[in-house]
Amino acid sequence: MNENEKKQPSLQLELPQDVAQGEYANFAIITHSSSDFVIDFARVLPGVPKSQVKSRVILAPEHAKRLLGALQENIFRYEREFGPIKIPNQEGRTAAPFDLPKGEA
């Protein structure tokens, strides 16, 4: 058995039922300091004047960079399977185009 084949301790994660349901977010705000990256996820809906942050994730810079790499790899895999993800021209905006005409229900 070589060095790489030695048994590594396995990581076990518990996914509580309330967390497993997930939280829909279509808006994220990312800020940082010298020691942390903070990502606030929110749900912005047309006609709703005030949105709430639904989740906040705080990452060390090294973990933020690992997350960036993991997202890049997963987007690559997604696009290979389902085709390119199209982002409409937003004229320099980074948020979703919430000023589109409102639909009626």
C-alpha positions in Angstrom: 0.0 0.0 0.0 1.5 3.3 -1.0 1.2 6.7 0.7 -1.9 7.7 -1.4 -3.7 4.4 -0.7 -3.6 4.8 3.0 -7.1 5.1 4.4 -8.2 8.7 4.7 -10.7 9.7 7.4 -14.1 10.1 5.8 -16.0 13.4 6.2 -19.6 12.8 7.3 -22.1 15.7 6.9 -25.4 15.9 8.5 -28.1 17.7 6.5 -31.0 18.8 8.9 -34.4 18.6 7.3 -35.0 22.4 7.6 -31.7 23.1 5.7 -32.3 20.3 3.2 -35.4 22.3 1.8 -33.0 25.0 0.6 -33.6 28.7 0.2 -34.2 30.2 -3.2 -32.0 33.3 -3.9 -31.7 35.3 -7.1 -29.4 38.0 -5.8 -26.1 38.0 -4.0 -24.0 40.7 -2.5 -20.3 39.9 -1.9 -18.1 42.0 0.4 -14.7 41.3 1.8 -12.1 42.3 4.4 -8.5 41.3 4.6 -9.5 38.1 6.5 -13.1 37.2 5.2 -15.4 37.1 2.3 -19.1 37.6 3.1 -21.8 36.5 0.7 -25.3 37.6 1.4 -28.0 35.7 -0.6 -31.4 37.4 -1.1 -34.6 36.9 -3.0 -35.7 40.0 -5.0 -39.2 39.9 -6.5 -40.9 42.3 -8.8 -43.3 44.6 -7.1 -41.9 43.9 -3.6 -40.2 47.1 -2.4 -37.9 45.5 0.2 -36.0 42.3 0.1 -34.5 40.3 3.0 -31.2 38.5 3.1 -32.1 34.8 3.4 -28.7 33.5 4.1 -25.2 34.7 4.9 -22.0 32.7 4.2 -18.7 33.8 5.6 -15.6 32.3 4.1 -11.8 32.6 4.6 -10.1 33.9 1.4 -8.7 30.4 0.7 -12.2 28.9 0.9 -13.6 31.7 -1.3 -11.1 30.9 -4.0 -11.8 27.1 -3.7 -15.6 28.0 -4.0 -14.8 30.0 -7.2 -12.9 27.0 -8.7 -15.7 24.6 -7.7 -18.3 26.9 -9.3 -16.2 27.2 -12.5 -15.8 23.4 -12.8 -19.5 22.8 -12.2 -20.6 25.4 -14.7 -18.3 23.8 -17.2 -19.9 20.4 -16.6 -23.4 21.9 -16.7 -22.8 23.6 -20.0 -21.1 20.5 -21.5 -24.3 18.6 -20.7 -27.1 21.2 -21.2 -25.5 23.9 -23.4 -24.3 27.4 -22.7 -25.9 29.5 -20.0 -27.0 32.7 -21.6 -26.8 35.9 -19.7 -28.8 38.8 -21.4 -27.0 42.0 -22.0 -27.2 43.9 -18.8 -25.1 46.9 -19.8 -22.6 46.5 -17.0 -25.1 45.4 -14.3 -24.3 42.4 -12.2 -27.8 41.9 -10.8 -30.8 40.3 -12.4 -32.8 42.6 -14.6 -35.7 43.3 -12.2 -36.9 46.4 -14.0 -38.5 44.3 -16.8 -42.2 44.8 -17.5 -44.3 43.2 -14.8 -46.4 40.2 -15.8 -49.9 39.8 -14.6 -51.4 36.8 -12.8 
